[in-house]
Every structure is written in C-alpha cells, then in structure tokens.
Amino acid sequence: MKKVYILHENPEWTIHLTRRLDELSVPYETWDLAQGQLDLSSVPPEGVFYSRMSASSHTRDHRYAVEYTTAVLAWLESHGRRVINGSQALQIEISKAHQAMALWRAGIPSPRTSIAVGEEQLTAAAQAFAGRPYIVKHNRAGKGLGVQLFRDVASLEAMLAKGAYDAPVDGVWIIQEYIESPDATITRCEFVGGKFLYAVRVDTSEGFELCPADSCQIGDMFCPVGESGMRPKFEIVEGHPHEWIESYERMLAANGILVAGIESIRDRSGRVYTYDINTNTNYNSDAEVRAGIYGMLAVATFLKQELNNLAYASAANEGVTTT
C-alpha cells in the first residue's frame, strides 16, 4: 500500500498532522531523521514524501538532522519519488540568505540584507547601516532565535566584546534593515498546495516570537516595539492582507515549495516588506478555533489528494480502471 511519509525531527510538531491524517483515514508513516542510517543502493518505497525538516532542529540537540535529511531527499528525488518541499525548499528553509535572494528574484520588496562570517566582518557589515537601526540574526535559525536589534555599531561591538551571544550554527550572520511596524504587528501568510490559505496577524509588542506553534514559547527574544493590549497574540484576518499574495504564490512555485508560511511587516508609510519564508510551517490552535479554519487539516487533505493522484497515475500506467 502506498503511504504518506512524513520526514521530521520533532514529534511535538508532527503529531498535529498525524491526527488529521488519522481523521481522513490516510495511511502514513513517520520518519524521524534526527539520526539514522541509509543504504543509498536501496530503492525507496512508493508513496508521497513530505519533508517537515526544520531550520531550528539544532536547538533540540539534533545538530545533523538537516544534513542527513539533505541526503535522504537526494535519494528520494533520484528515484523520482513525489516529494513535497524537497531539496530546493529545504535549502530555503535553512538559509535566510537564500530566502532573501528568492524574494529578490521574485521582485518582492524585502529589507536590505547583508551576510557576514567572523566578528570583524560582522562589524564591518553593520557599519553600512550607520545611523539606522538594524537586526542581527542567524542565517540558520527558526522560532525567532538569535534575533537582536541594534541602533548603532558600538552596541554590537560591546556585545561581541563580552561574548554574550550564541554563534550561528553555520557560521553565517544576517544583518538586516530594521522595519518598524506602527501597530507592533507582523503578518504571516499560510500556503498549502502552493495556494494562499489564510493570513494571521501576530502581535509583537511582548516580543518577536515568530513560531505560531503552541509549543513554541521562548519568551521575549526580541526588542519590544510597543505596549501590549488585550488583543490575541495570533489572530487570523479575513481576506488577503496585502497586494503581494499572487507574487508569493509564483515565488513558491519557482522554488518547489508547496507548504509555507511567509512573514511580512508594514512600515509607517504603509509599504510592505517581506522578510521570512518558513517551509516547515506551524499553526496556532487558538487562532484557528476562533476563525474556524485549520491549517493542518488543509495539509492533510492536500497530502491525501497527492496520494490519490499517485494511485491514479500508477493505475493508469498499469491499464487498471479506478473508480
């Protein structure tokens, strides 16, 4: 029997999807790639393979899960298997530099971004933002980890002198123009099957925690930008939040991404800047209950359709009539 295979390293995130697959009676198997072994001369099973490998896997002591998944995806793709969010998507998931270039190629406005390796080069790159606030973060991160706001070079130099930071796991720093939202919010647009599903407004006034998953609560890891009110931290909004939705869909298609969450911010002049692409996207249950729309159910439904398509194609190739 053909199945859906879920490639991951974090059961706490995967269980929300498997519950939905159970509801839809979709056969599946989970592959935990935090560690493992693989005979590259073997032939992978038939089925639909969905990669949920995360850029933040190293923060859960799964340091080489990404590297292992890269090899597993190459193996699957070399055998022509149907892979959802494959090698190209994973490269974008684990590199904010690649995300910036994907946005640039698509003509989608994004903050000015530089990369640097080494403390001296990081300081030199920050000099170009003199007189303007900027963000320093890890190239491979996730969950908003490692994000820090600076308003001058001296404060960055002071941090480096104290050694009061965690170095990027891949050694690459991102230095990015800081865009301030007048209402202390960002917008995250969710896509399933490469198509827009819904947008969620995220209140950043108590910290810039970007992961909407219920288990992702890392506290105030970002400079607050306003006073917190009574509004929910995550709130699904009606309709398209801005004019870039169709461009997002084209950009995702160009990069082989079928499931994603894309984050943007609107500045004081009303201009929208897109700054993050998450291919291992999660959903906030409270926001979904209030809106009556469910991301993981949409993903499970999409995977069921992909599995059905595979079965129809196989039957057609064998000359079998399906009903």
RODO-2510 file (C-alpha; in nm, 4 decimals, decimal comma):
residues 323
     n   res          X          Y          Z
     1     m     0,0000     0,0000     0,0000
     2     k     0,1275     0,3436    -0,0910
     3     k     0,1563     0,5809     0,2046
     4     v     0,2330     0,9352     0,3006
     5     y     0,5794     0,9503     0,4581
     6     i     0,6469     1,2400     0,6949
     7     l     1,0151     1,3329     0,7286
     8     h     1,0796     1,5233     1,0522
     9     e     1,2850     1,5567     1,3697
    10     n     1,0252     1,6892     1,6164
    11     p     0,7284     1,4681     1,7189
    12     e     0,5707     1,7584     1,9096
    13     w     0,5058     1,9313     1,5756
    14     t     0,4330     1,6190     1,3725
    15     i     0,1546     1,4822     1,5942
    16     h    -0,0814     1,7635     1,4918
    17     l    -0,0562     1,6460     1,1312
    18     t    -0,0836     1,2734     1,2028
    19     r    -0,4042     1,3320     1,3995
    20     r    -0,5554     1,4954     1,0926
    21     l    -0,4328     1,2135     0,8677
    22     d    -0,5991     0,9672     1,1056
    23     e    -0,9254     1,1642     1,0789
    24     l    -0,9093     1,1374     0,6982
    25     s    -0,8056     0,7672     0,7067
    26     v    -0,4853     0,8404     0,5189
    27     p    -0,2163     0,5704     0,5516
    28     y     0,1108     0,7214     0,6700
    29     e     0,4463     0,6549     0,8282
    30     t     0,6738     0,8942     1,0126
    31     w     1,0470     0,9014     0,9552
    32     d     1,2358     1,0683     1,2389
    33     l     1,5577     1,1931     1,0797
    34     a     1,7227     1,3283     1,3923
    35     q     1,9626     1,0386     1,3343
    36     g     1,9651     0,7243     1,1257
    37     q     2,1267     0,5189     0,8509
    38     l     2,0504     0,4693     0,4840
    39     d     2,1728     0,2282     0,2188
    40     l     2,1922     0,4528    -0,0869
    41     s     2,1811     0,1485    -0,3175
    42     s     1,8351     0,0592    -0,1842
    43     v     1,5104     0,1617    -0,3538
    44     p     1,2707     0,3853    -0,1581
    45     p     0,9110     0,2755    -0,1124
    46     e     0,6362     0,4132    -0,3336
    47     g     0,4382     0,6986    -0,1833
    48     v     0,4234     1,0695    -0,1132
    49     f     0,7076     1,2103     0,0951
    50     y     0,6509     1,5307     0,2914
    51     s     0,9558     1,6977     0,4441
    52     r     0,8983     1,8861     0,7696
    53     m     1,2647     1,9265     0,8499
    54     s     1,3225     2,2451     1,0495
    55     a     1,5950     2,5075     1,0439
    56     s     1,5785     2,5090     1,4262
    57     s     1,6468     2,1351     1,4618
    58     h     1,9917     2,2014     1,6103
    59     t     1,8252     2,3822     1,9055
    60     r     1,6708     2,0468     2,0022
    61     d     2,0118     1,8723     2,0022
    62     h     1,9544     1,7380     1,6518
    63     r     2,2644     1,9025     1,5117
    64     y     2,2974     1,6962     1,1943
    65     a     1,9303     1,6312     1,1164
    66     v     1,9351     1,8849     0,8329
    67     e     2,2459     1,7366     0,6737
    68     y     2,1020     1,3856     0,6994
    69     t     1,7711     1,4983     0,5510
    70     t     1,9553     1,6617     0,2602
    71     a     2,0980     1,3207     0,1689
    72     v     1,7646     1,1422     0,2175
    73     l     1,5862     1,3912    -0,0090
    74     a     1,8528     1,3493    -0,2776
    75     w     1,7988     0,9721    -0,2594
    76     l     1,4209     1,0062    -0,2909
    77     e     1,4404     1,2564    -0,5749
    78     s     1,6941     1,0494    -0,7672
    79     h     1,4353     0,7708    -0,7740
    80     g     1,1636     1,0057    -0,8967
    81     r     0,9532     0,9901    -0,5826
    82     r     0,6856     1,2534    -0,5199
    83     v     0,8447     1,4819    -0,2598
    84     i     0,6585     1,7740    -0,1023
    85     n     0,9002     2,0510    -0,0007
    86     g     1,2064     1,8765    -0,1328
    87     s     1,5723     1,9715    -0,1649
    88     q     1,5209     2,3215    -0,3021
    89     a     1,2635     2,4017    -0,0349
    90     l     1,4932     2,2733     0,2391
    91     q     1,7752     2,4977     0,1176
    92     i     1,5465     2,7972     0,1573
    93     e     1,4212     2,6747     0,4955
    94     i     1,7724     2,6620     0,6410
    95     s     1,9154     2,9799     0,4893
    96     k     1,7816     3,3311     0,5350
    97     a     2,0297     3,4399     0,2701
    98     h     1,8606     3,2080     0,0211
    99     q     1,5230     3,3424     0,1322
   100     a     1,6364     3,6983     0,0643
   101     m     1,7532     3,6032    -0,2850
   102     a     1,4297     3,4156    -0,3617
   103     l     1,2319     3,7270    -0,2696
   104     w     1,4644     3,9465    -0,4751
   105     r     1,4303     3,7225    -0,7837
   106     a     1,0507     3,7415    -0,7490
   107     g     1,0549     4,1216    -0,7253
   108     i     0,9031     4,1167    -0,3762
   109     p     1,0172     4,4094    -0,1572
   110     s     1,2282     4,2957     0,1375
   111     p     1,4585     4,4670     0,3876
   112     r     1,8162     4,5405     0,2860
   113     t     2,0192     4,2355     0,3878
   114     s     2,3896     4,1522     0,4208
   115     i     2,5741     3,8397     0,5296
   116     a     2,8989     3,8060     0,7209
   117     v     3,1285     3,5359     0,8572
   118     g     3,3511     3,6304     1,1502
   119     e     3,3169     3,9025     1,4146
   120     e     3,5274     4,1591     1,2303
   121     q     3,3279     4,1124     0,9123
   122     l     3,0027     4,1333     1,1067
   123     t     3,1067     4,4681     1,2494
   124     a     3,2174     4,5902     0,9073
   125     a     2,8831     4,4927     0,7549
   126     a     2,6988     4,6745     1,0329
   127     q     2,8896     4,9929     0,9502
   128     a     2,6888     5,0198     0,6283
   129     f     2,3727     5,0648     0,8388
   130     a     2,5216     5,3547     1,0350
   131     g     2,2559     5,5943     1,1590
   132     r     1,9755     5,3419     1,1109
   133     p     1,8575     5,0547     1,3341
   134     y     1,9352     4,7047     1,2107
   135     i     1,8792     4,3458     1,3108
   136     v     2,1463     4,0796     1,3534
   137     k     2,0319     3,7176     1,3367
   138     h     2,1454     3,3709     1,2418
   139     n     2,1339     3,2513     0,8828
   140     r     2,0015     2,9140     1,0031
   141     a     1,7742     2,9732     1,2960
   142     g     1,3973     2,9409     1,3323
   143     k     1,1493     3,0431     1,6048
   144     g     1,2971     3,3934     1,6188
   145     l     1,6042     3,2629     1,8000
   146     g     1,9183     3,4739     1,7999
   147     v     1,7432     3,7878     1,6728
   148     q     1,8795     4,1115     1,8213
   149     l     1,8089     4,4747     1,7430
   150     f     2,0884     4,7333     1,7370
   151     r     2,0674     5,1080     1,6869
   152     d     2,4410     5,1697     1,6430
   153     v     2,7642     4,9825     1,5791
   154     a     2,9008     5,0485     1,9275
   155     s     2,6314     4,8350     2,0909
   156     l     2,7108     4,5479     1,8553
   157     e     3,0821     4,5786     1,9318
   158     a     3,0044     4,5745     2,3040
   159     m     2,8056     4,2533     2,2679
   160     l     3,0839     4,0884     2,0719
   161     a     3,3478     4,2003     2,3232
   162     k     3,1516     4,0396     2,6065
   163     g     3,0966     3,7222     2,4091
   164     a     2,7318     3,7467     2,5141
   165     y     2,5853     3,5684     2,2132
   166     d     2,5330     3,2310     2,0523
   167     a     2,7199     3,1942     1,7245
   168     p     2,5223     3,0837     1,4174
   169     v     2,5338     2,7086     1,3720
   170     d     2,6543     2,7523     1,0120
   171     g     2,8826     3,0462     1,0958
   172     v     2,6850     3,2930     0,8819
   173     w     2,5371     3,6110     1,0286
   174     i     2,2497     3,8018     0,8725
   175     i     2,2488     4,1828     0,9068
   176     q     1,9155     4,3279     0,8053
   177     e     1,7494     4,6669     0,7917
   178     y     1,5004     4,7046     1,0781
   179     i     1,1446     4,7822     0,9683
   180     e     0,9251     4,9172     1,2480
   181     s     0,5540     4,8493     1,2471
   182     p     0,3365     5,1365     1,3746
   183     d     0,0951     4,8924     1,5424
   184     a     0,3561     4,6383     1,6609
   185     t     0,2338     4,3573     1,4366
   186     i     0,3612     4,1366     1,1576
   187     t     0,1579     3,9285     0,9129
   188     r     0,2140     3,5629     0,8385
   189     c     0,0518     3,4232     0,5231
   190     e    -0,0022     3,0477     0,5108
   191     f     0,0043     2,8477     0,1877
   192     v    -0,0969     2,4867     0,1267
   193     g    -0,0581     2,3208    -0,2117
   194     g     0,1174     2,6390    -0,3204
   195     k    -0,2047     2,8403    -0,2749
   196     f    -0,2975     3,1024    -0,0162
   197     l    -0,4918     2,9564     0,2776
   198     y    -0,5156     3,2383     0,5322
   199     a    -0,3239     3,5205     0,6964
   200     v    -0,2581     3,5583     1,0671
   201     r    -0,1716     3,8861     1,2363
   202     v     0,0914     3,8438     1,5082
   203     d     0,1207     4,0860     1,7998
   204     t     0,4940     4,1509     1,8570
   205     s     0,4524     4,4005     2,1413
   206     e     0,5690     4,1487     2,4031
   207     g     0,8491     4,0034     2,1923
   208     f     0,9095     3,8829     1,8406
   209     e     0,8256     3,5126     1,8798
   210     l     0,7595     3,4135     1,5211
   211     c     0,6625     3,0481     1,5532
   212     p     0,2861     3,0131     1,5958
   213     a     0,3048     2,6538     1,7236
   214     d     0,1559     2,6188     2,0701
   215     s     0,4752     2,4553     2,1998
   216     c     0,6971     2,7414     2,0789
   217     q     0,7172     2,9876     2,3645
   218     i     1,0683     3,1242     2,4066
   219     g     0,9843     3,4452     2,5865
   220     d     1,0981     3,7933     2,4947
   221     m     1,3715     3,7246     2,2407
   222     f     1,3304     4,0499     2,0502
   223     c     1,3256     4,4190     2,1317
   224     p     0,9645     4,5126     2,2162
   225     v     0,8107     4,7687     1,9843
   226     g     0,5054     4,8817     2,1777
   227     e     0,2676     4,8324     2,4679
   228     s     0,0702     4,5105     2,4817
   229     g    -0,3075     4,5397     2,4748
   230     m    -0,5802     4,2809     2,5123
   231     r    -0,5665     4,1609     2,1530
   232     p    -0,4720     3,7956     2,0911
   233     k    -0,1102     3,7304     2,0054
   234     f    -0,2209     3,5366     1,6949
   235     e    -0,5348     3,6371     1,5061
   236     i    -0,6498     3,5137     1,1648
   237     v    -0,7630     3,8027     0,9463
   238     e    -1,0173     3,7992     0,6661
   239     g    -0,9156     3,8090     0,3013
   240     h    -0,5795     3,8949     0,1503
   241     p    -0,3803     4,1182     0,3862
   242     h    -0,1864     4,2954     0,1095
   243     e    -0,1083     4,3030    -0,2614
   244     w     0,1775     4,0513    -0,2704
   245     i    -0,0185     3,7249    -0,2337
   246     e    -0,0060     3,6295    -0,6036
   247     s     0,3656     3,7125    -0,6146
   248     y     0,4167     3,4859    -0,3137
   249     e     0,2437     3,2005    -0,4954
   250     r     0,4634     3,2478    -0,8029
   251     m     0,7765     3,2649    -0,5881
   252     l     0,6835     2,9436    -0,4057
   253     a     0,6195     2,7644    -0,7360
   254     a     0,9538     2,8806    -0,8737
   255     n     1,1296     2,7303    -0,5715
   256     g     0,9430     2,3996    -0,5462
   257     i     0,7637     2,4945    -0,2230
   258     l     0,4097     2,3689    -0,1667
   259     v     0,3578     2,4293     0,2058
   260     a     0,4876     2,7502     0,3601
   261     g     0,4352     3,0427     0,5921
   262     i     0,5630     3,3814     0,4707
   263     e     0,6133     3,6721     0,7092
   264     s     0,5902     4,0411     0,6286
   265     i     0,5716     4,3762     0,8042
   266     r     0,4120     4,7081     0,7078
   267     d     0,6080     5,0254     0,7885
   268     r     0,4731     5,3666     0,8894
   269     s     0,4288     5,4719     0,5263
   270     g     0,2200     5,1619     0,4500
   271     r     0,4886     4,9847     0,2465
   272     v     0,5019     4,6065     0,2947
   273     y     0,8384     4,4320     0,3399
   274     t     0,8662     4,0527     0,3309
   275     y     1,1475     3,9071     0,5364
   276     d     1,0983     3,5363     0,6118
   277     i     0,9940     3,2149     0,4347
   278     n     0,9102     2,9149     0,6536
   279     t     0,8736     2,5836     0,4704
   280     n     0,8291     2,3902     0,7953
   281     t     0,5251     2,5914     0,8918
   282     n     0,3120     2,5525     1,2045
   283     y    -0,0270     2,6851     1,3083
   284     n    -0,1736     2,8369     1,6233
   285     s    -0,4701     2,6361     1,7520
   286     d    -0,6379     2,9202     1,9440
   287     a    -0,6409     3,1469     1,6385
   288     e    -0,7725     2,8667     1,4188
   289     v    -1,0560     2,7773     1,6563
   290     r    -1,1681     3,1388     1,6661
   291     a    -1,1648     3,1611     1,2851
   292     g    -1,2930     2,8111     1,2135
   293     i    -1,0124     2,7304     0,9681
   294     y    -0,7435     2,4681     1,0253
   295     g    -0,4024     2,4583     0,8635
   296     m    -0,3064     2,1004     0,9440
   297     l    -0,6412     1,9758     0,8180
   298     a    -0,5706     2,1566     0,4904
   299     v    -0,2231     1,9987     0,4748
   300     a    -0,3629     1,6512     0,5485
   301     t    -0,6309     1,6976     0,2812
   302     f    -0,3656     1,8086     0,0324
   303     l    -0,1472     1,5054     0,1114
   304     k    -0,4482     1,2759     0,0721
   305     q    -0,5115     1,4223    -0,2727
   306     e    -0,1454     1,3817    -0,3666
   307     l    -0,1604     1,0167    -0,2586
   308     n    -0,4783     0,9642    -0,4626
   309     n    -0,3140     1,1267    -0,7645
   310     l    -0,0217     0,8880    -0,7292
   311     a    -0,2572     0,5900    -0,7112
   312     y    -0,4499     0,7059    -1,0207
   313     a    -0,1279     0,7586    -1,2161
   314     s     0,0012     0,4156    -1,1160
   315     a    -0,3262     0,2504    -1,2109
   316     a    -0,3319     0,4288    -1,5470
   317     n     0,0216     0,3117    -1,6208
   318     e    -0,0837    -0,0445    -1,5432
   319     g    -0,4027    -0,0169    -1,7504
   320     v    -0,6311    -0,0522    -1,4474
   321     t    -0,9586     0,1356    -1,4283
   322     t    -1,0194     0,3154    -1,0965
   323     t    -1,3474     0,4409    -0,9556
***
